[in-house]
Each structure stands twice: as C-alpha cells, then as structure tokens.
C-alpha cells in the first residue's frame, strides 16, 4: 500500500533535523521571521486584533505566550491567533508564489508561541518553520491554482496544515497523531474570499493557527481522522480543488520549496498582485515628473485571478 499524503508528511516530520536545512534556507527563514515580527507589531492597533484580544481575555486566563508589541500574555492558541491576525491585517506580510498565500503569518505565530511555552531553542523554532512551510507548499503545489480559483482564501486553507506541522515538530508528536491531526485539519481548513475587505480576512489567518493547534491537541488526546482525508473520495483535494488523484507524491525537500520558489517580502502594504503596477507608476512619476492631472486613463494588465478577488472599500482604513 502506497503512502497517503498525510503519511508522507508524518514520516517527514518524524525524521527531519535542523542539520537537514541548507544554509541558504536557514538564512531565508531568519529573514522571514524578522519580517513577520515587524509587520506583526505594526498591525497591533487594527480593529480585527483588538476585537479578538477582547475575546481572548474573556475566554482564557492562561499566561503561556506573549502577544507581540504589548505587555500581555495569553494561551498558546490565542497568542498564535492574535499574532497572526495582526501580521496579516495590514496586508504587509510575505507571499509564496507556490500557494499564493502568506506562509509566515500562519506558521511563525505557532512557532513563537510554542517555543516560548516549551522553552525551546532558536534552532528548534527554525526547524519547525522550515518543515511546516515545506509541507504546506508541497500540498499547495498539487492543488493550486484550483483551490484559489474556487474562491478559497489560500492563506487559511493551507495555513491550517502549516500550523499543524510546526506544532508537531515542536511537540515531537508521533506519526500516528500527526496523520490524525492533518485529517482533522482537512475538516477545519476554511476561509472564503467573500470576506475580503473586512476584518474577517485577517481573522482567517489567526483561525488557521488556532485550528491547527486544536487539531494537533485533539489528536494527541486520541481523536482519530482519515489517513485519506486529503486525496480520498470527498476529501480535501476533491472538495476544495475539484481534483481527483491517488498515489500522489509530495517530493518533500526535493528541492525545498522556499529555495526553489522563494518568498516575496513586500515593498508596499497591499496585495502583491498590485505591486508591479505600483512599481511602474513610481518609475513613470520619476521619469516624466508625472502628476495625476496629466493622466486621462490607465490601462493595467493583470493575472487571471486578479478580477476574481473581490474588495470592499472601508471607512476603517487597512483591512487586508
């Protein structure tokens, strides 16, 4: 019997070590963690963050992990959620071309919160980030662009798997429990683009962190799930991507996705799909001393996905 997708991930998580990470990958991860921390602190004043912070105070009195940018702690789950929402709220977070998602905001918050609670090393945190983004992106590689074209918010849909893997690394979770957590995560993966332009878009990222941690904790307490929840009949691949596929191979670390396809660190706090046009406008302004009164109309080329992204203008400013 060939390994299911989640069995491949569980085996990878159980054997990967820090020394397996190429030096170039470690350097990239460090940059990603620094970038994440900056955009996280910058987003702390957004309404989405404050709303969920009030909810966290209502729901939990635990003091396990730090909320970035303020002198407060909460549970691991809520710390990861809040630190994820804040990092996504300004749309200033990094981007993966493989998943068309924002990997750091769904992986780094879990890594930081658990590393603090468990008093783990920087190397362990970096390993968790590297393994989680690798698994997350290889899952995306066999299900994109369908998942995005069907209206799902890829950051949260794939992010729940990244959160599970990062937590599994740090908790040193046995393979059976990882498989069950990923199966459960398939039922907890969500986020629809109809909510773009509202506070809920940023919440999607935090939801993925929270759901991933909950899925792993439930699996560690004995809750079971299907090993074929990804590629099986009526599984993730069919439901989210409309794809039928068995005997799939993730080819984890061959090569590492972050080294093959990289990460985009944003120049502007807006969707990366708009950055080429912004760069060109800046170039034209500098070259021709352009003013808005000089412009009759603007023709902009865009990707096939861009017209499908629904945005709402908001009187509250940044909403992702």
C-alpha positions, 0 to 999 in steps of 0.5 A, a space after each residue: 500500500 502506497 503512502 497517503 499524503 498525510 503519511 508522507 508528511 508524518 514520516 517527514 516530520 518524524 525524521 527531519 533535523 535542523 542539520 537537514 536545512 541548507 544554509 541558504 534556507 536557514 538564512 531565508 527563514 531568519 529573514 522571514 521571521 524578522 519580517 513577520 515580527 515587524 509587520 506583526 507589531 505594526 498591525 497591533 492597533 487594527 480593529 480585527 486584533 483588538 476585537 479578538 484580544 477582547 475575546 481572548 481575555 474573556 475566554 482564557 486566563 492562561 499566561 503561556 505566550 506573549 502577544 507581540 508589541 504589548 505587555 500581555 500574555 495569553 494561551 498558546 492558541 490565542 497568542 498564535 491567533 492574535 499574532 497572526 491576525 495582526 501580521 496579516 491585517 495590514 496586508 504587509 506580510 510575505 507571499 509564496 508564489 507556490 500557494 499564493 498565500 502568506 506562509 509566515 503569518 500562519 506558521 511563525 505565530 505557532 512557532 513563537 508561541 510554542 517555543 516560548 511555552 516549551 522553552 525551546 531553542 532558536 534552532 528548534 523554532 527554525 526547524 519547525 518553520 522550515 518543515 511546516 512551510 515545506 509541507 504546506 507548499 508541497 500540498 499547495 503545489 498539487 492543488 493550486 491554482 484550483 483551490 484559489 480559483 474556487 474562491 478559497 482564501 489560500 492563506 487559511 486553507 493551507 495555513 491550517 496544515 502549516 500550523 499543524 506541522 510546526 506544532 508537531 515538530 515542536 511537540 515531537 508528536 508521533 506519526 500516528 497523531 500527526 496523520 490524525 491531526 492533518 485529517 482533522 485539519 482537512 475538516 477545519 481548513 476554511 476561509 472564503 474570499 467573500 470576506 475580503 475587505 473586512 476584518 474577517 480576512 485577517 481573522 482567517 489567518 489567526 483561525 488557521 493557527 488556532 485550528 491547527 493547534 486544536 487539531 494537533 491537541 485533539 489528536 494527541 488526546 486520541 481523536 482519530 481522522 482519515 489517513 485519506 482525508 486529503 486525496 480520498 473520495 470527498 476529501 480535501 483535494 476533491 472538495 476544495 480543488 475539484 481534483 481527483 488523484 491517488 498515489 500522489 507524491 509530495 517530493 518533500 525537500 526535493 528541492 525545498 520549496 522556499 529555495 526553489 520558489 522563494 518568498 516575496 517580502 513586500 515593498 508596499 502594504 497591499 496585495 502583491 498582485 498590485 505591486 508591479 503596477 505600483 512599481 511602474 507608476 513610481 518609475 513613470 512619476 520619476 521619469 516624466 515628473 508625472 502628476 495625476 492631472 496629466 493622466 486621462 486613463 490607465 490601462 493595467 494588465 493583470 493575472 487571471 485571478 486578479 478580477 476574481 478577488 473581490 474588495 470592499 472599500 472601508 471607512 476603517 482604513 487597512 483591512 487586508 
